[in-house]
Structure formats: structure tokens, C-alpha cells
């Protein structure tokens, strides 16, 4: 039986300085969100509604203390509503209304949770990302570089990602499209034509699939080597699409990820009301959740890491960590909810599928053979113009500002 172990070193090829950076190929990026207070996000909506009700029932100094004020937000801060959200814009000290509808967010690698989408509660919400969220948008989350750490350099989410690395290193969020509705791909000007000339028809999602298959971490940032020929491109895109579909839980194919051969993780012994430990037995492929048992759990799922941090352990810890008594964070389920078990089973499947195919990425991430930064410069793709690094203008878009007034942005 094994519990927490040290992160295994990742086998990464030495970075090729001529391989283009993702920052050069998907130039518009946004820093991670900063919620500022832990109670605004939770694995279930009932918890968030309970926290909201407790907060608005409090008054004066008690409300301020429960709120957890920061330099960016207090109960007296006035801010604009988040794009697409119907939430109050008056000072929160006077708030007495119902809880806003929680929205799904990616709170950590492969960890979808729920967020109160009220701008008054969030230190740094990145409104420019909310403005372009929604189908068919996909967010590429570039992981912060951690020397020798195991894990992919690039993750993808359909839900708005918080974007923070589990190892605490800053990363970047890169939307696939610069405008709502899948308009204007977030690609360096000239890159689509450059790719079509060498590899044939290339859709924006094809580019993202290639990046998922070929991305390599480096101290300068995520690098994406380009292949020498159309055959290698097609093979990499095919692999990347499959990996991408697993990451977004079947949103591209319309089919939920499934393990091959009819295998499927099941609950073999009921999980206790409040599990306190997580451990793995590789011999029996058993994941112990307190006294509960889940099997079969492929070792690839247990060993899957991002930024050197084991994903399953972090997912479990975020649901079982003790909270300060009397705080809003302490409001949560009295017992382990059944939906958490269902989410855990799905997560095991996702990590097992990705981990089992990690070795297939090696040929596409290998150095050499394809056009590099020099070829991109010669073709005029690089350097990237400054305008491509800024959000697209939406001057015809009306949004609510502080205090309820409207503005054009």
C-alpha cells in the first residue's frame, strides 16, 4: 500500500531553442485569475448557496469579517458586473438578494468546481476571459515551468480556468478564439497560411490538437516544435484530438471517455461519510478512500501529475482539508456527497487514458526536422505585432458598470 510519495522526475527532451514558443504562436494570453478568498469556490453548488446565505444574513463587522477583505476587495468596493453575468454592482455591504447562479470553472488541473460569479467577491477575475467564454471556446492553460517535474506543459479546458499551477508557479491562459462565438482564432497573423502551405487545411482546433500532442516545457515557456511534413502533422493532430477530447470529457466527440476493453472503475467498498486518507495499491489496482475501495484504478491514473503534483491526491485534499471554525470555508457537506464519488470515477478514467498514451507524444515533441523560429521569421509570421497580444475590441458590447450604470466596452 502506498500513500503520498515524492514526485517522480519527468523525462523531457532538452529544449530546442529554435522551436517556436507557444507565446509566439498563440500571442494573446492572460495571467491566472486570483479569487482572493477561498469560500467563493466549492465542489458543489449547495455549499456555495449556503455560504452566500450565511454572508448576507450577517451585518456590519460580522459581514466584513466573514467576507475576508483584501486590498482589492472589501464589502465597500464598487465594481462592474462580469461579462455575461447578472450579478449586483452595488456595494456588497448593502447586498441582501439571492445567491447568483454558480458557474463551472476549472479550479485546478482536471478539477472542475463551482464559482460564485460576482465581481465584487473576486480580487482579479480577468473580465476579458469571461467576455469570450462559452462554446466553442477552448482555453489552453500553459503550465508554469518546474525543473524536473512530471506533467504536461499544456492543458485544455472548455470551462473558464483559474489557471494556477499546482506547484505554485505562474502560468498563462490562452483562449483559442479572440472573440465570442468562435470568431478570430488566437493565432499569430500569418500562421494559418504558413501551416496550410506546408500541411494542408488546418482548422483552429487542429492547431490546438497539435500543440497538445507536441508541447514541450522549457525555462523560456512552452515550446511547440513543428513537423517536417504533412504526414507527421496529420498523425500528431489525430493523436492530439483524442487527447484533447479526453481532457474536455468528450465535448468534441460527444462520447464520455471510457477505458479500453470494457474496464471501468467501480466502488468495491462504500466510501465513509468523511474519508481522511487516500492511498493506492498497485498490485491490486485499488484506490483506498478512507475505508472505501475503488477498483480497477490503473497505475497511470494514480501516477499522473501536473507540475510534479499528483492530480488525484490534490483533488482529494481540496475536498477534505480542514477549514477554520466559524469561517465561510467551514460551510460544506456534512458527509461525502455521491456526486463527488461519480466525479472521482470520471477523473480516474480521464487520467488513466491520458497517462497510458503519454509515450505516444514523444515523436511529436522531439527536436528537429520541421520549420523553426528562423523559418517563421523569414515567412513574416514572427515577430508578432503588438496588436495580436491585446484583447480584441468589442466596442458594440454593452456591459453593466459599478452601481448599475451601463457602458460600452
PyMOL commands that set and color helices and strands:
alter all, ss='L'
color gray80, all
select helices_A, chain A and resi 22-25+38-40+45-57+60-67+92-94+119-121+127-132+180-182+191-199+204-214+230-247+260-262+299-303+311-320+328-330+338-356+358-365+373-378+386-389+402-404
alter helices_A, ss='H'
color red, helices_A
select strands_A, chain A and resi 41-42+103-108+111-115+139-142+154-157+160-161+172-175+177-179+183-185+215-216+223-224+266-269+278-281+286-289+292-295+305-306+309-310+398-400+406-408
alter strands_A, ss='S'
color yellow, strands_A
deselect
rebuild
show_as cartoon
